[in-house]
Amino acid sequence: MSAEMRYKILVVEDDKGICKFLQTLLKANQYDVILTDTGKMALEMISSHCPDCILLDLGLPDMDGNEIIRSVRSWSSTPIIVVSARFVEEDKARALDLGADDYLTKPFGTVELLARIRTALRHSQSAAQNTGIALDGCFETGDLRIDYRRHRAYIGGNDIGLTPKEFRIVALLGRHAGQVVTYQSIMRELWGPQASSDNKILRVHMASIRRKIEPDIAAPRYIFTETGVGYRMAEGN
Amino acid sequence: MKRTDAKGLARDALITVGVLAAATLITGVLARVNDDNNPFAVSMYILSVALIARLTDGYLWGALSSLAAVVLVNTLFSEPFGVFELNMPSYPLTFAAMLLVSLIISALTTQIKRQQKLRLEAEKEKMRANLLRAIAHDIRTPLTSIMGASSTLLENSELDAQERDGLLSEIGKDARWLVRITENLLTVTKFSSDSAASLRKEEEVADEIVGSAIVKFRRSCAELAVKTFLPEEILLVPMDAVLIEQVLLNLMENVVSHAKYATQILLLVRREGDMVRFTVEDDGAGIDPAVLPRIFDGYVHSDDTGRAGDRRNMGIGLSVCQSIIRAHGGAIRAYNRKEGGAGFSFTLPAAEGEEE
């Protein structure tokens, strides 16, 4: 895409204060912004304006935000970032499993918001695949290198000896680098649709992966835990 | 006051039958030993009626038992034995006396119970008021500073960039502090009582929770170093991860806002038998020993701790920590380290023998 091309972002939010600061922030960062405060208008604007990214507040006055996600996903893959004040972790996981690309909990920092938007836009361009992976079959973040052709992961050039299951988890997170992947979707991907809802096995695998890739387990650099929701791989280099 | 649930009813019926049976047995034995029965029988049954009235709820069981007692005395312990005789003039009187005893004692019991309940409610109300006062105090302070900073910015166009940035970052800092307070408040609403019912427990890896708590801690205040000592083994601990993460975060932020001269936080996790112990220590000025016993009460103010260098108090935060840990079946305590500085440590029951 050319540098002059401006991305259009639809903000679906009913709080005036938040709308105001989002509009100012996004405009200052060279995005075009369209605003609406109802779910009904949002659905109309998504089909008429074709935004590049949607910032969606789950708690709208006229309809449940999850309904909007479901409805949009039935015909479009426009990235949706859920912005929610909901406190319960299951709600976040549910929105993600319905097809939202990412979520932010209110209150959020502007740096974080802009990073999420950039990630979502990048993912939507290179279709499900990460650009790096599409080009040379590798994903790199920091010293971690995931080689999708050889099914190997390296830290600073050294093979870290992941088991096949561990590699598949890392590979999945790498494909969605920068985005949170829910426990449920990892379980489904690796253990099939009948996977139990008990994520203990996943936790144990993750603990073992961390012991292999993280220099300091207490301050993870590559894979972050979104407590109660899922895991997030650091952005690619 | 009447308990309507079946369990209470069954309990009361059991007490009534049991006490009457015991009275009958004792009177029977005494009658056999002493040959004569009259001096004991009536007083034994009055005693049992009094006991029943005291131990059961409401008036029903006491009244029923006085009726039963009269029938029992009449049939078993007075001539003619084994026959219920109504035409003896003393029995209506005995019955009336027993009934009166039962009614008086039931009335007293009911009154005492009502007073206890009132006192308990008053205490709860007092605690709630204290908590609300602590919260209002916690919220008002940062709000004052936010309002002051924003109006200073609006009304003084001649401020230089550095002054403006200073005020703006102060606004951000205070807002983040308010966020922490609301998060703790939301947790308080999850815990109406110290029940484990509201927990969403899953087996979590201890270091994963420590890691995510530290990542969150870094996001809000990156200055203070955190040193961790984690076990090599993969420790599985059943817990509500979101809540335990909040406990760790509260304890670390408590160091930032309260521990004077602290330069680092030490975070330890280790297994102790069938429990896992998490410890958060600092090398600051320590906790005033006078405050230690009531530090988890929820309304210790920095004004009267004499320890805090900051105007904020962590009262709600610490009391939230305590209710979370208690609901998990663990314990939390605060102490001063021998080497100087404060320490908080809590335990959680570990998963039973399921390491991989």
Interface residues (C-beta under 8 A of the other chain):
Chain A: F87 E89 P107 G109 D198 N199 K200 R203 V204 M206 A207 S208 R210 D216 I217 A218 A219 P220 F224 T225 E226 T227 G228
Chain B: A175 V179 L186 R200 E202 E203 E204 V205 D207 E208 I209 V210 G211 S212 I214 V215 R218 R219 V226 T228 L230 I234 L236 A241 V242 E245 L267 E356
